[in-house]
Structures are given as C-alpha cells and as structure tokens.
Amino acid sequence: MGREDPRHLVVGQLNKPHGTKGEFFVWPLTDYPESVYAPGVVLLLGGEADDEPDPDLPPLRVEAARPFQKGLLVRFGGVEDRNQAELLRGRYLFQAADQLEPLADGEVFYHQLLGMSVTTTEGEDIGTISEVYEMSPADLLEVRGPKKTVIIPYLDHVVVEVDVAAKRMVIDPPPGLLDL
C-alpha cells in the first residue's frame, strides 16, 4: 500500500499575534523560509492534526516578513488588527507542494522517508521507517523491524543510499548501532 505524496506540506505555525496591527510571530517549519514567506506567497490554514488545509479557513497572502528572535514576524493581507489575528492563533500554515522550492540533489522531504524499507549494505533487513525526529546535530529515523525497533542517525556516513521511487534506504551502520 503506497502512500501518495501530499498535495500540501506544513511550512509554519502561527504562534501568536504580535503588536496591534495584525502581525504574527511565526515558527517557520521549512528549510526555505525566505521563499515561503516572500511577499505575494499564498499560504493555507489548518489545525494541528490536519493533513490538508481546512477549506473553511481563508487563504493568507504574505505581505511582509522579517526575522524576530528564533522565528519570523509576518504580516498577512486582510489581517488588520490583533483581534483578527487572535482568531488564527496556533493554526498551521500549509503551502501547495507544487509551489515549494525544488529540492537540491540528494535532498528528500521527510514524508517521503516514512514507510521506506531499510537494509544494510550486507542485505540484512532492518525494518521500515516509522518516524523521523528532527534533532540536532543529526535527525533520527525510527525503524521498526521484525524483532525490534532501532534508531538510526540520518548521517551521510550511515545512510549510504536513498531511493525514493523504490521506497528503500541502504545503511552502513557502525559497529554496535543496531545492538542499542
């Protein structure tokens, strides 16, 4: 059962209104905030558990964005004051997948990793990627196998090959990694 690529991806969260003129403090959830939060870009709204934007909520057009603390201050067209902004607090921002900046060679969207089978360079079946955790210094992959669940760091020297079309990943785990 193959999973279809989503038509929209979450690119941020409206954390809270800022000031009195309808500006928002936004947590960007994208590697390309400068293109997602550029003037004229239209973003859609949804809730925390939504896979797709809520069609009952209005689209928002970015008017201006500037860095602020660990996020962005964003002004959207049509949101003129704090009361209007307050109604949208906590919502997630979605962008149509076909409008996202193209990935560089070797980059993948995390949703593409979910359900991918993982084997070692020796051909040992490790399992299927069930979760991706964005961590520092390396993102972690939770791989559920026939015997146990293991955590694999998403590092160049561990992840040897990622084939999105075939839904498979090949890893070269350092000694002891799969014993943890």
Beta strands, then each sheet from edge to edge (+ up, - down):
strand 1: 8-18
strand 2: 23-28
strand 3: 42-46
strand 4: 60-68
strand 5: 71-76
strand 6: 92-96
strand 7: 117-120
strand 8: 125-133
strand 9: 140-144
strand 10: 149-153
strand 11: 159-163
strand 12: 168-171
sheet 1: 1+ 2- 5+ 4- 3+ 6- 1+
sheet 2: 10+ 9- 8+ 7- 12- 11+
end
